[in-house]
Each structure stands twice: as C-alpha cells, then as structure tokens.
Amino acid sequence: MSNFSRFAFDKSETWRTLVQCALPQHCALCAAACGSRLVCAECDVALPRIDEACPVCALPTPRSAVCGACLRRPPPFDATRAAFVYAHPVDRLVHALKYGARLAYAEFFAGALADRIAECPDALLALPLANSRQRQRGFNQAREIARHLARIIRRPVINGIARNRDTPAQASLPWQLRAKNVAGAFVGSPALVGKRVAVVDDVMTTGATLTAAASAARRAGAVAVEAWVVARTLPPVVKRS
C-alpha cells in the first residue's frame, strides 16, 4: 500500500471513530449502553462460537481434526472460517441485516470474522444473490460484509463469480435438495486465474451454495479458495430412542 493510500485509510478510520464516539449507541441485543459498539462486551462474550472445528467445513470436531466427511469427499474449498454458530441470538442479528436492512450490522460481522482469519488471500469474492432477490432486497448482505472486511484486512473485493441463473432461495428447500438447486448456478471470471480467494457469505448451512461458488472459482483458475461466513449452522441433533 502506498503512503498516500495508507494516509487516506488512516484518515478515514479516524473520522469513523470520531463519528461513532459522538453518537453512542445501545446494544442491539440487551439495549445497554455500549459506546461505539453494536453489541456490548457482555453480550459479545456470550455469543455462540465454535471452539474446535474441522478446518475444512467448520463443523465441530475433537481437537479441530478434519472430519470424516471432508476426508472421504474433500469439497472444492480449502478451508472454512466462521465467526459464530448460527443460533440464538446470532440468528436475530443476521435476520436484522438480511431482511431488515440493518446495514450497520455488516461492519460488526466483518470485525468478528476478521478475528478468525490467520492468513489473508489475494482478494475477496462476495457471494452473488439471485437477480430477483437483489432487486427485491436492494442490497447484497454478503457484499456489505465483504466490503467492511476488505477495509479491515486491506484486500480488494473483486467481481470474480456471477450467477448464470436464478434459483429458489436455499432456505425454502429441504437440506437434501439444496445441492441440486445451486449446481452450475455460478460462473467464474478470468480475473481469478492464479489468485487465492475467499468467498464471503452470511450463513453456511449445508455448504451447497459455497460448494457451487468455489467450484466455479476453481474452474476459472483460482489456485486456492476458502469460505468465509459469519455463522455456521450445526446439523440437527438426532435423538435416540
């Protein structure tokens, strides 16, 4: 980064800090005063996180070992970084961003996700929405998160993947139909040739969408692909009789 760019970045950060301090806010979860933070320190500590997880798919495993599923059938992404478990009250915050247009929440998510990043890629890719949902919502929550994350880690967000067809929302489908729904739904750009990239999204459930996106990035020439998500959904617990 040039001296001028670094100066502009630092100046922007100073201005943002001053504005946040001048406009103190209340915790989005408990309404306690929390200064410039979205969530107070007490609520932040209590948010559900994954302590030990498979480094490939981010599902819990003893001592963070690679899980059996990833050993048997490695996905097209090399690793998954997840800030939280998708459970209460993280789901409430995600819904507020996604369906309530609380765009300020994207910055909080980006900061939490940045804390889980050990090595930065060459660029970030925001998972693109279906055109119909982009028009309806007016924004892409993944791009909002990626934009703030790019500022923190000082890497660009590039338009490396695009949807080549609209698909029904994954949340509306049973888990077993989600992979088929998004198979071949993405196409990669020549801009990915030789690049190490991370695909950013809000929630990873079955991993079908991120698998399809990572496959497209690989076909386009990306040499390494990671999945970076705000929250990871854990599989349902099967009760034994």
Buried (B, 14 or more C-beta within 10 A) or exposed (E): EEEEEEEEEEEEEEEEEEEBEEEEBBBBBEEEEBEBBBBBEEBBEEBBBBEEBBBBBBBBBEEBEEBEBBEEEEBBBBBBBBBBBBBEBBBEBBEBBBEEBBBBBBBBBBBBBBEBBEEBBBBBBBBBBBEEEBEEEEBBBBBBBBBBBBBBBEBEBBEBBEBEEEBEEBEEBEEEEBBEBBEEBBBBBEBBEEBBBBBBBBBBBBBBBBBBBBBBBBEBBBBBBBBBBBBBBBEEEEEEE
